[in-house]
Amino acid sequence: MTAPKKDKKSLGRLESIQKYFRDVRNEFRKVIWPTRPEIGSQTVVVLTTLVFFTVFIGVLDYIFSSIVGLVIQ
């Protein structure tokens, strides 16, 4: 019995998958990753923005629900 031969299509598909992952690895090498201090400062900015918009939307919700409550009565 002979081993089944792989057709060109499946071999090409495997090669294209390998090329894809090779290209991804090469692109990751080009990335300039942030330093720890940069990550810390960006985290503070994100959390501050999150708190600001949470309070802002909470205040708007309170105002609109008060207005709706007055209109319904």
C-alpha positions as CSV (number, residue, x, y, z in Angstrom):
1,M,0.0,0.0,0.0
2,T,1.2,3.4,-0.8
3,A,0.6,6.5,1.3
4,P,-2.0,8.8,-0.2
5,K,-0.6,11.8,-2.0
6,K,-1.5,15.2,-0.9
7,D,-3.0,17.3,-3.7
8,K,-1.5,20.7,-4.5
9,K,-4.6,22.5,-3.2
10,S,-4.2,21.3,0.4
11,L,-0.4,21.8,0.3
12,G,-1.0,25.3,-1.0
13,R,-3.5,26.0,1.8
14,L,-0.9,24.7,4.4
15,E,1.8,26.9,2.9
16,S,-0.5,30.0,2.9
17,I,-1.4,29.4,6.6
18,Q,2.3,29.1,7.5
19,K,3.0,32.3,5.5
20,Y,0.3,34.1,7.3
21,F,1.7,33.2,10.8
22,R,5.2,34.1,9.6
23,D,4.0,37.5,8.4
24,V,2.1,38.0,11.7
25,R,5.3,37.3,13.7
26,N,7.3,39.7,11.5
27,E,4.7,42.4,12.0
28,F,4.8,41.9,15.8
29,R,8.5,42.4,15.7
30,K,8.0,45.9,14.1
31,V,5.6,47.0,16.8
32,I,7.0,49.6,19.3
33,W,5.5,48.3,22.6
34,P,4.7,50.9,25.3
35,T,6.9,51.0,28.4
36,R,5.6,50.4,31.9
37,P,5.3,54.1,32.8
38,E,3.4,54.7,29.5
39,I,1.0,51.9,30.3
40,G,0.5,53.3,33.8
41,S,-0.3,56.8,32.6
42,Q,-2.6,55.6,29.8
43,T,-4.5,53.4,32.4
44,V,-5.0,56.5,34.6
45,V,-6.4,58.4,31.6
46,V,-8.8,55.6,30.7
47,L,-10.0,55.2,34.3
48,T,-10.4,59.0,34.8
49,T,-12.4,59.2,31.6
50,L,-14.5,56.2,32.6
51,V,-15.4,57.8,36.0
52,F,-16.2,61.1,34.4
53,F,-18.6,59.7,31.8
54,T,-20.1,57.4,34.4
55,V,-20.9,60.4,36.6
56,F,-22.0,62.5,33.6
57,I,-24.5,59.8,32.4
58,G,-25.7,59.2,35.9
59,V,-26.5,62.9,36.4
60,L,-28.3,63.0,33.0
61,D,-30.3,59.9,34.0
62,Y,-31.3,61.5,37.3
63,I,-32.3,64.8,35.6
64,F,-34.3,63.0,32.8
65,S,-36.0,60.6,35.3
66,S,-36.9,63.6,37.5
67,I,-38.4,65.4,34.5
68,V,-40.4,62.3,33.4
69,G,-41.6,61.8,37.0
70,L,-42.9,65.4,37.1
71,V,-44.6,65.0,33.7
72,I,-46.3,61.8,34.7
73,Q,-47.8,63.2,38.0
